Amino acid sequence: MVIRSIRGTLVLMSTVLAVLGAVSGSARAVSVTITGPQETVFDWTTQRCDDSDIPDGPVYALRDSLGRAQLIMPSYATRRMIGPDFDHLTRDCTPIFTSLVDPNPAHYSYLQYLNGTYTENGHDIYALLHDEWHGWEIPGACPAGPGKRRCGVGGITFAVSHNNGDSYSQPAPPDNFVATVPPRPTVDDGRTGLFQPTAPVKLGNYFYSIALIGAVGDQDAGACALRTRDVTDPASWRGWDGTGFGVHFRNPYYESLRPAIVNTCEPISYENILAMTRSVTFNTVLNKFVLTGSAVKFDPASSQNIYGFYFSLSDDLVHWSMRQLLMQIPSATSHVCGGPDSGSYPALIDPDATDPNLRITDDTVDLYYSVQHYNAACQITQDVDLVRVPIQFSP
């Protein structure tokens, strides 16, 4: 059940942000209006299934073939909220997908988050998974040793449901593999690979997703665009190389990545979107794809950096307009003690959308995001809520 938030220090007022951005080479004015109060969708204190049950990624939604509304919250044990519509959801504590915690990095099956689904009939649902291998947690796997959060690697894998999303299964490794970028984690680096792919969207004969790049060596930072003609085939995804989708993703434990530069993904529109990779929808009023993410931008008027949720527009899912502020909110790195709680994972969902994936939106849409709460010592806690606010786009 959705309840109105009564805690947290962030006060959301109905505000209009008039912004001007370059979209596909032409100037276009876009207005964004917050049209209602913040509402709590998932309250960790009262609705959690266990202490680690948190919205640990952008949420996404679908309507299944039984007519049920499903709101899926990525985590290492991915669960959902389910109900007749998105105003009347109940927490389902049965995981629909659980991480295998396989210590073999070649399997990309350590911590797995069901990170984005696509369906055309509501019964057969195809998913991209965000995978994290934590070398620092595995004895002997990381030169830095335990506790230092080094030797991490990310990849994208595949799962499918043929029972209306009640459960998902994946092919046995390495056939679950979709994508990553070099190098393989044989050195004491921070994190490499690809992380948190957006749920697939369709343009023409192709399906697209955008993933966060963990940049090391020849691989530049930013966002990687992927596409495929067949969303049911994990091996068919290709990455953007700067002129086309010529990057053939390879599992570095089964195939050679030399020279590494051939296997890197060229970041898309880096100056405009930085590493925004949270959700992609298509807005019928703007007639553009809309990308959301957490970012920062310098404001000359106030002479300060503005942290918050931003959006960008595109015709082709590769070339994006300059990011524009959607909502000012602290990030985990910009949070100030005693100030508003920080927010992350912004995602747009239109509860009135007619497509089963709820990604074809009109002028009114709900912005969902996670809110991290802090204790008296100004330390981030396990208490993470999922909230939403209604917004309106105007061209």
C-alpha positions as CSV (number, residue, x, y, z in Angstrom):
1,M,0.0,0.0,0.0
2,V,1.3,3.5,-0.8
3,I,1.4,5.8,2.2
4,R,2.2,9.5,2.5
5,S,5.7,10.1,3.8
6,I,5.8,11.8,7.3
7,R,9.5,11.5,7.9
8,G,12.6,12.8,6.2
9,T,13.7,16.3,5.9
10,L,13.3,16.7,2.2
11,V,10.3,18.9,1.5
12,L,9.0,18.7,-2.1
13,M,7.0,21.6,-3.3
14,S,5.2,22.0,-6.6
15,T,7.9,23.7,-8.6
16,V,8.4,24.5,-12.2
17,L,11.9,24.3,-13.7
18,A,12.2,26.0,-17.1
19,V,15.3,24.7,-18.8
20,L,16.7,25.0,-22.3
21,G,18.7,22.3,-23.9
22,A,20.1,21.3,-27.3
23,V,18.3,18.3,-28.6
24,S,19.5,16.7,-31.9
25,G,21.1,20.0,-32.9
26,S,18.1,22.3,-32.2
27,A,17.1,24.3,-29.1
28,R,14.1,23.0,-27.3
29,A,12.4,24.4,-24.1
30,V,11.2,21.8,-21.6
31,S,9.3,22.5,-18.4
32,V,9.2,20.1,-15.6
33,T,6.6,20.5,-12.8
34,I,6.4,18.6,-9.6
35,T,2.6,18.3,-9.2
36,G,2.1,16.6,-5.8
37,P,3.7,15.6,-2.5
38,Q,6.3,12.9,-1.9
39,E,4.7,9.5,-1.1
40,T,6.4,6.5,0.4
41,V,5.9,3.4,-1.7
42,F,8.1,1.1,0.4
43,D,8.9,1.9,4.1
44,W,11.9,-0.1,5.2
45,T,10.9,0.2,8.9
46,T,7.5,-1.4,8.5
47,Q,7.6,-3.3,5.2
48,R,11.0,-5.0,5.0
49,C,11.2,-8.8,4.7
50,D,14.6,-8.8,6.3
51,D,17.2,-6.2,7.2
52,S,18.9,-6.4,3.8
53,D,15.6,-5.9,1.9
54,I,16.2,-2.5,0.4
55,P,15.6,-0.8,-3.0
56,D,19.2,-1.2,-4.2
57,G,18.8,-0.1,-7.8
58,P,16.3,1.7,-10.0
59,V,12.8,0.1,-9.7
60,Y,10.9,-0.9,-12.8
61,A,7.4,-2.0,-13.5
62,L,5.3,-4.3,-15.7
63,R,1.8,-5.6,-16.1
64,D,1.6,-9.3,-16.4
65,S,-0.8,-11.4,-18.5
66,L,-3.0,-11.9,-15.4
67,G,-3.6,-8.1,-15.1
68,R,-1.4,-7.7,-12.1
69,A,0.8,-4.6,-11.6
70,Q,4.3,-5.5,-10.5
71,L,6.9,-3.1,-9.1
72,I,10.3,-4.8,-9.0
73,M,13.0,-3.7,-6.5
74,P,16.5,-4.9,-7.5
75,S,18.6,-6.4,-4.7
76,Y,20.8,-9.5,-4.2
77,A,17.5,-11.2,-3.4
78,T,15.1,-9.4,-5.8
79,R,11.5,-9.1,-4.6
80,R,8.5,-7.2,-5.9
81,M,5.4,-5.4,-4.8
82,I,2.3,-6.6,-6.5
83,G,-1.4,-5.5,-6.7
84,P,-4.3,-4.5,-9.0
85,D,-2.6,-1.1,-9.7
86,F,0.3,1.0,-8.6
87,D,-1.7,2.7,-5.8
88,H,-2.5,-0.6,-4.1
89,L,0.6,-2.7,-3.9
90,T,1.5,-5.3,-1.3
91,R,5.1,-6.4,-0.5
92,D,5.7,-10.0,-1.6
93,C,8.5,-11.5,0.5
94,T,9.1,-14.4,-1.8
95,P,12.2,-13.6,-3.9
96,I,11.6,-13.9,-7.7
97,F,15.4,-14.2,-8.2
98,T,18.2,-14.9,-5.7
99,S,21.9,-14.4,-6.2
100,L,23.9,-17.6,-6.6
101,V,27.0,-16.2,-4.8
102,D,29.2,-18.2,-7.0
103,P,32.8,-17.3,-6.2
104,N,34.0,-18.1,-9.7
105,P,34.4,-14.7,-11.5
106,A,34.1,-16.4,-14.9
107,H,30.4,-17.3,-14.2
108,Y,29.2,-13.7,-13.4
109,S,26.9,-15.2,-10.8
110,Y,28.1,-13.8,-7.5
111,L,25.8,-11.0,-6.4
112,Q,23.0,-10.7,-9.1
113,Y,20.3,-8.0,-9.3
114,L,17.4,-8.4,-11.6
115,N,17.9,-5.0,-13.1
116,G,15.5,-4.6,-16.0
117,T,12.8,-6.6,-17.8
118,Y,11.1,-6.6,-21.2
119,T,7.8,-8.3,-22.1
120,E,5.4,-8.1,-25.0
121,N,2.7,-10.5,-23.6
122,G,3.1,-10.2,-19.8
123,H,3.8,-13.9,-19.5
124,D,7.2,-14.4,-21.1
125,I,9.6,-11.8,-19.5
126,Y,13.2,-11.3,-20.5
127,A,15.6,-9.7,-18.0
128,L,19.0,-8.1,-17.9
129,L,20.9,-8.7,-14.6
130,H,23.5,-6.5,-12.9
131,D,26.3,-8.8,-11.6
132,E,29.0,-7.9,-9.0
133,W,31.9,-10.0,-8.1
134,H,33.5,-8.9,-4.8
135,G,37.0,-10.2,-4.9
136,W,37.7,-8.7,-1.5
137,E,35.2,-11.0,0.1
138,I,36.7,-14.2,-1.3
139,P,39.8,-15.6,0.5
140,G,42.9,-15.4,-1.7
141,A,41.1,-13.6,-4.6
142,C,42.3,-10.1,-4.1
143,P,45.9,-8.8,-3.4
144,A,44.6,-6.0,-1.3
145,G,43.0,-8.5,1.1
146,P,39.6,-8.4,2.7
147,G,37.7,-5.3,3.8
148,K,39.2,-2.8,1.3
149,R,36.6,-3.1,-1.5
150,R,39.1,-3.8,-4.2
151,C,39.1,-6.3,-7.1
152,G,35.5,-5.8,-8.0
153,V,34.1,-6.6,-11.4
154,G,30.8,-6.1,-13.0
155,G,28.9,-7.7,-15.8
156,I,25.5,-8.0,-17.4
157,T,23.8,-11.4,-17.7
158,F,20.4,-12.8,-18.7
159,A,17.4,-14.4,-17.1
160,V,13.9,-15.3,-18.2
161,S,10.5,-15.9,-16.7
162,H,7.8,-18.0,-18.4
163,N,5.3,-17.7,-15.5
164,N,4.2,-14.0,-15.4
165,G,7.3,-13.0,-13.5
166,D,6.7,-15.2,-10.5
167,S,10.2,-16.6,-10.8
168,Y,13.2,-16.2,-13.1
169,S,15.9,-18.6,-14.3
170,Q,19.2,-18.1,-16.1
171,P,21.2,-20.3,-18.5
172,A,24.2,-22.1,-17.0
173,P,27.4,-20.1,-17.3
174,P,28.9,-19.1,-19.6
175,D,25.7,-19.0,-21.6
176,N,24.2,-16.5,-19.2
177,F,26.8,-13.9,-20.3
178,V,25.6,-10.7,-22.0
179,A,28.4,-8.1,-21.7
180,T,31.3,-6.6,-19.9
181,V,34.4,-4.5,-20.8
182,P,38.1,-5.2,-20.1
183,P,40.2,-5.8,-18.2
184,R,39.5,-8.9,-16.2
185,P,40.2,-8.3,-12.5
186,T,43.7,-9.8,-12.2
187,V,45.1,-6.7,-10.7
188,D,44.4,-4.8,-7.5
189,D,42.0,-2.3,-9.1
190,G,38.8,-0.7,-7.9
191,R,36.0,-2.0,-10.1
192,T,35.9,-2.9,-13.8
193,G,33.2,-3.9,-16.2
194,L,29.6,-2.9,-16.9
195,F,27.0,-2.2,-14.2
196,Q,23.3,-1.6,-13.8
197,P,21.9,-1.8,-17.4
198,T,18.7,0.0,-18.0
199,A,15.6,-2.0,-18.8
200,P,15.4,-2.6,-22.6
201,V,13.5,-0.2,-24.8
202,K,12.7,-0.8,-28.4
203,L,13.4,1.5,-31.4
204,G,12.7,0.2,-34.8
205,N,14.0,-3.4,-35.1
206,Y,16.4,-3.1,-32.1
207,F,16.3,-3.2,-28.4
208,Y,18.5,-0.9,-26.5
209,S,20.0,-0.6,-23.0
210,I,22.5,1.8,-21.4
211,A,25.0,0.6,-18.7
212,L,27.4,2.2,-16.3
213,I,31.1,1.7,-17.2
214,G,33.7,0.8,-14.6
215,A,36.7,2.4,-16.3
216,V,40.2,1.0,-16.0
217,G,43.0,1.1,-18.5
218,D,41.9,1.6,-22.1
219,Q,38.3,1.8,-21.1
220,D,37.0,5.4,-20.7
221,A,34.4,6.3,-18.1
222,G,30.7,7.1,-18.8
223,A,27.7,5.3,-20.2
224,C,27.8,2.4,-22.7
225,A,25.0,1.9,-25.2
226,L,24.1,-1.7,-26.1
227,R,21.6,-3.0,-28.6
228,T,20.3,-6.3,-30.1
229,R,17.7,-7.5,-32.6
230,D,16.7,-10.4,-30.3
231,V,16.0,-9.7,-26.6
232,T,15.7,-13.4,-26.0
233,D,19.3,-14.1,-27.0
234,P,22.0,-13.0,-24.4
235,A,24.8,-13.5,-26.9
236,S,23.4,-11.1,-29.5
237,W,24.0,-7.8,-27.7
238,R,26.6,-5.4,-29.2
239,G,28.1,-2.2,-27.9
240,W,28.7,1.3,-29.3
241,D,32.2,1.8,-30.8
242,G,31.9,5.4,-31.7
243,T,30.5,5.0,-35.2
244,G,28.2,2.0,-34.9
245,F,27.4,-1.1,-32.7
246,G,30.5,-3.0,-33.6
247,V,31.7,-4.1,-30.1
248,H,31.3,-7.8,-29.7
249,F,31.2,-8.4,-25.9
250,R,33.4,-11.2,-24.7
251,N,33.7,-13.1,-21.4
252,P,37.3,-12.4,-20.5
253,Y,37.7,-15.7,-18.8
254,Y,36.7,-17.7,-21.9
255,E,37.9,-15.4,-24.7
256,S,40.9,-13.2,-25.4
257,L,40.5,-9.5,-25.0
258,R,43.7,-8.6,-26.8
259,P,44.1,-5.9,-27.9
260,A,41.9,-4.5,-25.1
261,I,41.1,-1.3,-27.0
262,V,39.1,-3.3,-29.6
263,N,36.8,-4.6,-26.8
264,T,36.1,-1.3,-25.2
265,C,32.8,0.6,-25.4
266,E,32.9,4.2,-26.5
267,P,31.0,6.3,-23.9
268,I,28.0,8.1,-25.4
269,S,27.5,11.9,-25.0
270,Y,29.8,12.0,-22.0
271,E,29.9,15.8,-21.7
272,N,26.1,15.9,-21.7
273,I,25.1,12.9,-19.6
274,L,28.3,12.0,-17.7
275,A,27.4,8.5,-16.4
276,M,23.6,8.7,-16.2
277,T,22.3,5.2,-16.6
278,R,19.2,4.7,-14.4
279,S,16.1,4.5,-16.6
280,V,15.0,5.1,-20.2
281,T,11.5,5.8,-21.3
282,F,9.8,7.3,-24.4
283,N,7.8,10.4,-23.9
284,T,5.0,10.9,-26.5
285,V,4.5,14.6,-25.7
286,L,8.2,15.4,-26.1
287,N,8.5,12.8,-28.9
288,K,11.9,11.9,-27.4
289,F,13.5,9.2,-25.3
290,V,14.1,10.3,-21.8
291,L,17.2,9.2,-19.8
292,T,17.4,9.7,-16.0
293,G,20.3,9.5,-13.6
294,S,22.1,11.1,-10.7
295,A,24.5,13.8,-11.7
296,V,25.9,17.2,-11.0
297,K,26.1,20.5,-12.9
298,F,27.7,23.8,-12.1
299,D,25.2,26.7,-11.8
300,P,26.8,30.0,-12.7
301,A,23.9,32.0,-11.1
302,S,24.7,30.5,-7.6
303,S,28.4,29.7,-8.3
304,Q,27.9,26.2,-7.0
305,N,27.5,22.6,-8.1
306,I,23.9,21.4,-8.1
307,Y,23.6,17.7,-7.2
308,G,20.4,15.9,-8.0
309,F,18.4,13.9,-10.5
310,Y,18.8,15.0,-14.1
311,F,17.3,14.0,-17.4
312,S,18.4,14.1,-21.0
313,L,16.6,13.7,-24.4
314,S,17.4,11.7,-27.5
315,D,16.0,10.5,-30.8
316,D,18.3,7.6,-31.3
317,L,19.4,6.5,-27.8
318,V,23.0,7.3,-28.6
319,H,23.2,11.0,-29.0
320,W,21.8,12.8,-25.9
321,S,21.0,16.5,-25.1
322,M,22.7,18.4,-22.3
323,R,21.4,17.1,-18.9
324,Q,18.7,19.2,-17.3
325,L,17.8,19.3,-13.7
326,L,14.8,17.1,-12.7
327,M,15.1,17.4,-8.9
328,Q,17.7,18.9,-6.6
329,I,18.6,16.3,-3.9
330,P,21.9,15.4,-2.2
331,S,23.9,12.4,-3.3
332,A,25.7,10.1,-0.8
333,T,28.9,12.0,-1.6
334,S,27.4,15.5,-1.3
335,H,25.3,14.8,1.8
336,V,25.8,17.3,4.7
337,C,25.2,16.4,8.3
338,G,21.9,17.7,9.5
339,G,20.7,18.3,6.0
340,P,18.2,16.4,3.8
341,D,18.7,12.7,3.4
342,S,20.4,11.6,0.2
343,G,18.6,10.1,-2.8
344,S,19.6,7.7,-5.6
345,Y,18.3,5.5,-8.5
346,P,15.8,7.9,-10.2
347,A,13.4,6.1,-12.5
348,L,10.3,7.2,-14.4
349,I,7.2,5.0,-14.5
350,D,3.9,6.0,-16.0
351,P,1.1,4.0,-14.2
352,D,-1.4,4.9,-17.0
353,A,0.9,3.6,-19.8
354,T,-0.8,1.1,-22.1
355,D,2.4,-0.9,-22.9
356,P,3.1,-3.8,-20.6
357,N,6.5,-2.4,-19.6
358,L,5.1,1.1,-18.7
359,R,7.9,2.8,-20.6
360,I,5.8,4.7,-23.2
361,T,4.8,7.8,-21.2
362,D,2.8,10.9,-21.7
363,D,3.1,14.3,-20.0
364,T,2.4,13.0,-16.5
365,V,4.6,10.4,-14.9
366,D,5.8,9.3,-11.5
367,L,9.5,9.7,-10.4
368,Y,10.5,6.9,-8.2
369,Y,13.8,7.0,-6.2
370,S,15.5,5.6,-3.1
371,V,16.0,7.7,0.0
372,Q,18.9,6.8,2.3
373,H,18.5,7.7,6.0
374,Y,21.3,8.7,8.4
375,N,21.7,8.2,12.1
376,A,22.7,10.7,14.8
377,A,26.3,10.2,14.0
378,C,25.7,11.2,10.4
379,Q,26.4,7.7,9.2
380,I,24.3,6.1,6.4
381,T,22.1,3.3,7.7
382,Q,20.4,0.2,6.2
383,D,17.2,2.2,6.4
384,V,16.4,2.9,2.8
385,D,12.9,3.8,1.6
386,L,11.4,3.9,-1.9
387,V,9.4,7.1,-2.6
388,R,7.7,8.7,-5.6
389,V,6.5,12.1,-6.7
390,P,4.3,13.0,-9.6
391,I,5.8,15.2,-12.3
392,Q,4.6,16.7,-15.6
393,F,6.6,17.4,-18.7
394,S,5.6,20.2,-21.1
395,P,7.4,21.0,-24.4
